[in-house]
Every structure is written in structure tokens, then in C-alpha cells.
Amino acid sequence: MAFEKAVELAPQDTEIRFNLATSCGFFGREKDAEQHFQRILDQNPGHAKAWLSLVRLKKQKAVIPRLEAALEK
């Protein structure tokens, strides 16, 4: 993934890492996305987009199993 290479070249750039985290989430790599969002927040605790995205990701992770269980009934 191009964003992974970009993060290697500029590991302190939170916007590049945000793009990588968002891409990971989009492609089903939730664990990687969560780790990247957390790393952004470690670097910049005021990064509102990272907070919002992390909350959405965690909420989605909690809801999907319940939806799947409901559909199986």
C-alpha cells in the first residue's frame, strides 16, 4: 500500500498516518487501523479526526457481531 511506504518515509506525519489508518479500516484491517489511530493520538492527543475515526471503528467492531447474530436467528 502506498500509504505504508509514505509512513516509512515520514513516520511523524500524522496526516499520512491518518490516511493509512483510514485505508486499513476500509480494507478490513481493523486491528492495523486501530493501532495507527492510536499512534496518531499518542503523537497528537488533539487530533479530532483520529479520535472520531477510532470511536467509529470501535463502535463498528461492537455492532457487527450483534448484527450477524441477529441475522442468524
ZAMARBA-581081 format. One record per residue (C-alpha): chain; residue number from 0; x, y, z. Coordinates in Angstrom, 2 decimals. Layout:
@chain:A	resi:NUM	X:X	Y:Y	Z:Z
...
END
This chain:
@chain:A	resi:0	X:0.00	Y:0.00	Z:0.00
@chain:A	resi:1	X:1.37	Y:3.41	Z:-0.98
@chain:A	resi:2	X:0.47	Y:4.95	Z:2.40
@chain:A	resi:3	X:2.61	Y:2.36	Z:4.19
@chain:A	resi:4	X:5.63	Y:3.48	Z:2.18
@chain:A	resi:5	X:4.77	Y:7.12	Z:2.84
@chain:A	resi:6	X:4.61	Y:6.45	Z:6.60
@chain:A	resi:7	X:8.03	Y:4.77	Z:6.40
@chain:A	resi:8	X:9.41	Y:7.91	Z:4.80
@chain:A	resi:9	X:7.65	Y:10.33	Z:7.16
@chain:A	resi:10	X:6.71	Y:8.47	Z:10.36
@chain:A	resi:11	X:5.92	Y:11.67	Z:12.30
@chain:A	resi:12	X:3.44	Y:12.96	Z:9.71
@chain:A	resi:13	X:0.09	Y:12.34	Z:11.35
@chain:A	resi:14	X:-1.92	Y:13.17	Z:8.23
@chain:A	resi:15	X:-0.16	Y:10.49	Z:6.20
@chain:A	resi:16	X:-0.65	Y:8.02	Z:9.05
@chain:A	resi:17	X:-4.32	Y:9.07	Z:9.24
@chain:A	resi:18	X:-4.72	Y:8.22	Z:5.56
@chain:A	resi:19	X:-3.06	Y:4.86	Z:6.16
@chain:A	resi:20	X:-5.31	Y:4.14	Z:9.15
@chain:A	resi:21	X:-8.41	Y:5.06	Z:7.18
@chain:A	resi:22	X:-7.32	Y:2.85	Z:4.29
@chain:A	resi:23	X:-6.65	Y:-0.06	Z:6.63
@chain:A	resi:24	X:-10.13	Y:0.28	Z:8.08
@chain:A	resi:25	X:-11.69	Y:0.44	Z:4.62
@chain:A	resi:26	X:-9.92	Y:-2.76	Z:3.55
@chain:A	resi:27	X:-10.92	Y:-4.70	Z:6.68
@chain:A	resi:28	X:-7.63	Y:-4.36	Z:8.53
@chain:A	resi:29	X:-9.31	Y:-3.06	Z:11.68
@chain:A	resi:30	X:-6.51	Y:-4.02	Z:14.06
@chain:A	resi:31	X:-3.95	Y:-2.14	Z:11.94
@chain:A	resi:32	X:-6.30	Y:0.84	Z:11.64
@chain:A	resi:33	X:-6.81	Y:0.94	Z:15.39
@chain:A	resi:34	X:-3.05	Y:0.82	Z:16.01
@chain:A	resi:35	X:-2.40	Y:3.66	Z:13.57
@chain:A	resi:36	X:-5.17	Y:5.84	Z:15.02
@chain:A	resi:37	X:-3.75	Y:5.24	Z:18.48
@chain:A	resi:38	X:-0.24	Y:6.13	Z:17.32
@chain:A	resi:39	X:-1.60	Y:9.39	Z:15.88
@chain:A	resi:40	X:-3.24	Y:10.17	Z:19.21
@chain:A	resi:41	X:-0.01	Y:9.37	Z:21.06
@chain:A	resi:42	X:1.72	Y:11.98	Z:18.90
@chain:A	resi:43	X:-1.14	Y:14.48	Z:18.87
@chain:A	resi:44	X:-3.85	Y:13.96	Z:21.51
@chain:A	resi:45	X:-5.90	Y:16.77	Z:19.97
@chain:A	resi:46	X:-6.23	Y:15.14	Z:16.53
@chain:A	resi:47	X:-10.03	Y:15.29	Z:16.29
@chain:A	resi:48	X:-10.33	Y:13.23	Z:13.09
@chain:A	resi:49	X:-8.31	Y:10.41	Z:14.63
@chain:A	resi:50	X:-10.49	Y:10.42	Z:17.77
@chain:A	resi:51	X:-13.67	Y:10.35	Z:15.71
@chain:A	resi:52	X:-12.39	Y:7.59	Z:13.44
@chain:A	resi:53	X:-11.17	Y:5.49	Z:16.36
@chain:A	resi:54	X:-14.54	Y:5.78	Z:18.12
@chain:A	resi:55	X:-16.36	Y:4.84	Z:14.90
@chain:A	resi:56	X:-14.09	Y:1.85	Z:14.39
@chain:A	resi:57	X:-14.60	Y:0.60	Z:17.94
@chain:A	resi:58	X:-18.34	Y:1.12	Z:17.68
@chain:A	resi:59	X:-18.44	Y:-0.76	Z:14.38
@chain:A	resi:60	X:-16.44	Y:-3.64	Z:15.88
@chain:A	resi:61	X:-19.00	Y:-3.91	Z:18.68
@chain:A	resi:62	X:-22.08	Y:-3.72	Z:16.45
@chain:A	resi:63	X:-21.16	Y:-6.14	Z:13.66
@chain:A	resi:64	X:-21.12	Y:-9.32	Z:15.79
@chain:A	resi:65	X:-24.56	Y:-8.41	Z:17.20
@chain:A	resi:66	X:-25.91	Y:-7.85	Z:13.69
@chain:A	resi:67	X:-24.52	Y:-11.15	Z:12.48
@chain:A	resi:68	X:-26.06	Y:-12.96	Z:15.45
@chain:A	resi:69	X:-29.42	Y:-11.33	Z:14.78
@chain:A	resi:70	X:-29.32	Y:-12.33	Z:11.13
@chain:A	resi:71	X:-28.61	Y:-15.96	Z:12.04
@chain:A	resi:72	X:-31.88	Y:-16.22	Z:14.00
END
